């Protein structure tokens, strides 16, 4: 996990000292993403690569850029979970480090950008050769961030928007997930967020539950891959509790005790439920409590980190901010429950507005494809702001493919009257029944953040102020969103929201 920066100048230009200086400044602005190490290299005459490192796998010899003096030099942000399999399948590559990112380098060397579709994990990368070739690419779901800009004939890439100079911000765009780019071929899509898989018709409910449990257990196991300790963000809701239950069992087999972390206002539903789950699982549990004054005081930092002003996103990011701060003092990586609601139809509006099974399937696909600009953006930014890596086992490619191949009836409310009944039954016995069937609460609500923030801004921003800001360019929908937009502009004065932001349907 890290922050990456790259600068590229197309032929016949030569990268100049001022471009290198810009790259170094951009890299310094991402120091929070990689507190363990930093590296940079000028590659040939047209590229410069920079990397800030948070050491999770191969801490002793995984410094980047990787590859020198080979044909490609590479900087990669993320985790490659099939690293071991790729190493076995690429005997022609002489691996020199234990870093999982080297498997990306090996694929690129062996097969060029088209080989990157074999990477299984969360990642974004930039790579260059001394003879002027260059490639940028991002994982199929966009779990790891990447932005790019073309200004004055040069290309700039970075893990966060705030790395870009103000003079370049107007040109910043989100690099699309599942794509790679080269100067010769332009932008090429190599993968979609949801891969096609035949619907599992004719399979009993019990067997479908067994398959769901098996694919999730396998994913959590692989996401625990690390040379450092991994914890779990535990809200007490179904998704994070399932992840914690599987991870705790895996750690127990190794004679270790899982660390879990919870957040909320004093007495909030999430805190109380998380305590109960942690006690049942026997985890080493810690929690942090925040109040309205702390939430408001943190808002500028939260908005600057999340790089959005969407009200729903920021409401959930505030408790995540305090949670990440707590966890960063005890572990370097955490697992979260992100993505389960989009895969298993966990939000109430799915069922209220999409009664037709085909319509529900389309809406699930749409929201999965938008995760990179919403929940995954929040998840990455608030954790990396504290030098902490967040991993999302529900969004493993195998889990996504399995979940989207389940029969439509499995995700309806008809059988149980409660969302995600299939997922709940799949983990019967792994959690107390009362908690296994606890109704869904969105994180901003369950943690108590919504009850603090929405009323606060209703009191402190007048109706006239919001009316003045109702314009098509920003489409601000509430007083709360106006407050976050102002903080967004303080952090990113020239960025064009339409080029970089995804928005929830309602504020």
N, C-alpha and C positions, 0 to 999 in steps of 0.2 A: 504494500500500500504506500502511496506517495503522492507527490505532486509533480507533474511533468510540464515542461515548456519546450517549444521548438520554434525556430525561425528558419525560413527557407526562401531563397531568392532564385527565381527561374533563370535559365540561360537567356541571354549571354551575360547577365549581371553576375557580380561577385559579391559575396556577403561582406559587408563593410564593418569597420570597428564600431560604428554607431549602432548597427543592428545587433551585434554581439553584446554591446553595453545594455541595449534595451532588453535583450533576453536575460541577462544577469539580474537586471532590476525586477523583471517579471518573476524570476525564480525566487528572489528574496521575498517577494510578496506572498509566496506560497510556503514559507518556512514552516508554518503550523502543520502542513500536511506531511512533513517528513523531518521530525526533530532529531533523528538518529544520525543522518549523514547527508551530504550534498555532493553532487558531481556534475561536471559539464564537459563538453567537448565540441570543438569545431570540427566538422566532418567535411573534408574536401574544401572546395571554394564556395559552396552554395548553401551549407546547412550548419546549424548550431543546435545542440541538444542539451537540455538541463534537467536535473532530477533531484528532488528532495526525498529522502527515504525514511519510512517507518519500517523497521526490520521485523518481519513476521516469519518468513521462511528463508533459510540460509543466511542468518545474520552475519556470519563470519566473513563470507566472501561474495556477497551479492551486490556489491556496489555497482551503480550504473552511472553513465551509459555502459551497456554490455556490448561485447563483440569486437572491440579493438584488439588486434589489428585485422580482424576478419573483413569480409566484404560488406557486411552491414553493421552499423552501430545502432543501438536501440535503447529507448527509455520506455518503461511500461509501468502503468499504475493499475494495481489490482492483484488478483489471485487466479492462478491457473490450476483448477482442481484435478485435471487429468494429466498433470505434469509427468508423473511416473510412467503412465502408459505411453505418452508421447516420446519420452526418452528411450523406451524399449523399441518403439517403432521407427526410430531415426538413428540407426547404428552408425551411419556415416558422419554424424556430427560429433565432434570432440567436445563434450561438455566440460567446462572448466570451473563452474560454480554449482552450488546447491540451490540457487535461486530458481523458483518456478518460472520466472519471467524468461529464463534462458530457453525454455521450450518454445516460446513464441519466436525468439531469435532463430532457433534451429529450423522451425517451419518456414520462416521467411527466407532463410538462406537456401533451403532445399527446394521450395516450390513457389516462392514469390508471394505477393499479397493474396492470391487465390487460395493458398494453403491455410490462411488464417481461420477459415471456417471450421477447422478441426479443434480450435481452442474451446475448452469447456470451462467457463468461469465468468468472472467479472473483470473487465480490463479495458484500458484505452492505451494506445501506444503511438509513438512516432519513431521512425527509423530512417537512416540515410546512409549512402555509400560515398566514398571519396570521389567516384566518377560522376556524381550529381543526381543519382536516383534518390527518390524520397517517397515515403508512404506514411499516412496517418490512418488509424482504424479504431473502431469502437465495438464493444460486444453487442450481441443481438438485442438485448433488452435495454441497453444504455444504463446498466447498473453503475458503471463508473463514468464520471463526467468528462466531456471534452468539448472545448469551444475553439472556434477559429475565426480569423479575420484576414481580409486582404486589404492592404493599405499601401499606397505608393509603390505598387507592383510587387510587394513582398507579402509572404504568408506568415502569420503568427498563430501558434497553437498553445493552449494552456488548459489546465484542469479546472480553473475557476475564472469567472469574468473579471474579478477584481485584480487579477494579475495584469490585465492589459492596460497600457497607458491611456490616459484620458483622450489623447489625440487619436487613438485607434478604436476607442469604445464604440463609436458610431457604426463601425464595420463589423462588430462582433456578432456571430451567429452560433447557434447550437449545432455542433457536428452531429449528424443523424446516426442513431444506433444501427448496428448491423451493416455498416458501410465501411469501405476503404476508399482512400483517395490517393491518386498519384498525378503528377503534372501531365503525364502522357494520356492517361485514360480518364481523368476526371473522377467524379464520384461514382462508385460502383457498389450496388447492394449485393452482399454475399449471404445474408441471412435475414429472416423475419422474426419478430418477437415470438410468434406462435407458429410452430411447425405443424404441418398436417399429420394427423394420425387417425386411422379409422375409429369410428365410435365403437366402444366395447359393448355391442348389443348382445343379448342372449346370455349374459353373465349374471349369476345370482348376486343379490345385494351383499351377502356375506363375503363372496369372493372379491367383489369390487372393494369392499372395506379392507380386506387383507392386502390387496394390491396397493391401495392408497397408503396404508400403514407402512408397507415394505419400502415403497419408493421414497417416502419421507424420512424413514429411519436411515436409509442409505445416504440420503442427501445430507442430513445432519452430521452423520459420521464423517463424510468427506469434507464438510465445512469446518470441522474441528481440526483439520490439518494445519499444523503450525509448530514452530519451534519455540513458541511462547504460550502462556496460558490464555485460554479463551473463556469468556464469561457469556452471560445471557441477559439481555434486557427483558425484564419480566413485568408485564402490566397486570397479570392476574386474569387476562382474557384468554380465550381458547388458544389462539395462534401461538403467542409467546409461551404459554404454559405447555403446549405440546413440544415445542422446541426444547424447553427447559427439561421436560421429563425425559426425552431421548438423550439429550446431552448429559444429564445427571447420571443416567444409567451407564453411558459409555465411560464417563470419568470414574464411576464406582468400580467398573471392571478393571480399571488400571490402578485402583487404590487411591484415587484422587477425589476431591470434593469440589463440585462445581460452584463457582461464584455467580450469584444473581444480583440484579440491581433493579430498584423500583423508584418511582417518583410520583409526587402528587402534592396537593395542598393537604393540610392537616385533616385527617379523617376521611379523605377521598376514597371512593369505591375501589380505585385501582390499587391504592396502597394496602387496603384491608385484604383484598383478594390475593394480591401478590404475597403477602405475609403467609396466608393460609397455604398457598401452593408451595412456597419455599419450605415451610415446616413439613408438609407431606413428603416432599422430595428429599429433604435433608440437605439443602444447599447452604452454602455460606452466604447469607443474605444481608444486603445493605440497602438502605433507602435514603432519599433526600427529600426534604419538605421545602416548598417555596410559598411565598405569599404574594399579594398584589403588588406591593412596593418592589419586591425583587423582580417580578415578571416585567413590570414597566421599565425598570432600570436596565434590564438586559436586552430590551427590544432592539436598540440600535445594533448591538453586536449580533443578535440573532438574525435580523433582516440582512445585514451585510454578509453574514455567513451563508444563509440560505439563498440569497440572491433572487428573491421573489417578494411580491407584496400581496399575493393571494391570501385572503383572510383565513381560510380554512387551513392552509398550509402553515402559516405562521402560528396560529393557535396551537397546533400540535408540535411545532418546532420549539416553542418556549419550554414546555416540560422536558422535551428531548435534550435541550441544551443543558439543563441542570443534571439530567441523568447521565449524559456523556461526560460532563465534568466530574461527577462522582466516580464513574467506572474507570476513567483514565488514570486514577490514582492507584488502581488495583490490577488492571489487566491492560493488554495492548490491542485486544480484539474482542468483539462481542457478536453473538448471533441475535437476530431479531425475527419477528413474525411477519415482516412486510410481505405483501403479495397474496396472502391466503384469502383475503376478502374478495380480491379480483378473480381468483381462480375458482373459488367455491361459492360465489354469490353471497357474500356476507353482509352487504349493505342493504338496508330495508328498501331503498328506492329501486333496486334491481327487481324486486318482486311487486312493488306498487305500480311501476311504470312499464314493465315488460312481461306481460302475462303470457304472451306467445313464446314457446320454447326457442324458436329460431331467433326472435328478437332479443331474448335474453342472451343467447350465445353471441350474437353480434355485439351486444353491449359489453359483455365480458371481454371479448377480443379488443374492442376499442379502448377500454380502460387499461388493459394490460399494456397495450401499445403506448399509452400516455404516461405510464408510471415513471419513465425516466425523467419527466419534467415536473413531477409532483412528489409522491411519497419517497421515491428513490433519491430525488434531489435533496429533500430534507434530511433523509437518513444519512447520506454521504456527508453533507456539509456540516451538520452539527457535531458529528463524531470527529471528522477530520479537523475541525476547528480546535479540538482538544487533543490532537495527535492520537486518535483512537480509530481502529478499523471496524466497520460494521459489515457483517456478512448476512446474506438473505437466503437461507436454505429452501424456502418455499419457491423461490424463483430460479432454482436450478433447472436447466433445460429439460431434464428427464421428468421432473415433477410437473412442469408446465405442460409438456406433451401429454402426460398421463391425465392430468386434471381436465384438459380440454378435450380428451377423448371419452370422458365419462358420459353416459346417457343423460339427456337433458333432465329427465325426471329426478335424477339423483340430487340435483341442485334446487329443486322446487321446495316450497313450504308444505306441500300437501301431506307428507308422511309424518312430520313432527310439529308443524306449526312454528318452528324456530329455524332460523337460518343455519346453514352448515351442519344439518343433522347427520349427513353422511360422514363428514369429517369427525364429528363428535363420537359417532358409533365406532369409527375405525380405531379410536384410542380409548375405548372402554377398558377400565381397569388400570390405565396409566395415570389417571387423575381421579380425585374424589368426584362422585357423581354430581354433587351440587355445583362444583366449579366447572366440571365438564359441560354442564348444561346451563351455565351462566349466560344470560342474554347479552348480545353485542352492545358494547359502549365504545363509541369512537374515542381515540386517545385524548383528544382535547377536552372531551366531556368527562371521561372517566378519571382523568388526572385532576380535574377541577379547573383547568386553565380557561376554558370557555366562560365559566361563571365569573371569572375575574376580569378577563380582558374585554369582552364584548360590552358589558355595562360601563366599564371604565371609559371607553372611547365614546360611548353614547352620551356620557355626561360632559366630556371635555372637548368635544368638537360640535360646533353648531350646525344647524340645518343649512344655513346660508353657505358655510364653508364647503360642504359637500356639493351643494347645487352648483357652485362655481367650477367644480372639478368634473362635472359630468360631461365628458367629451369622448368622442369615438377612439381617440388615440390611447387612452388609458382605461376607459370603461370602468371607472371606480364605482363599486356597487353598495358601499356602506361607509359609515364614519370610521369604522375600524380599519377598513381597507385603505382609506385615505391616510390614516396615521402610518400605516406600513409603507404606503407609496412614498410618503415624505422621507422616511428612513431609507428606502431603496434609492431615492434620488441623491441623498447625501453620500451614499456609498458608491453609486454608479451613475454619475450625472449625465453621461452621454449615451448610455446603452439604449437601444430601441426595444421596448418590451415585446413587440410583436415578433421580433427576430429570435428571441431567446426564451420566452416564457410559455408555459402551459398553465391553463387555469381550470379550476374546478367549475362545474356547471353553476353552482350557487356559491355566494360568499358566506 
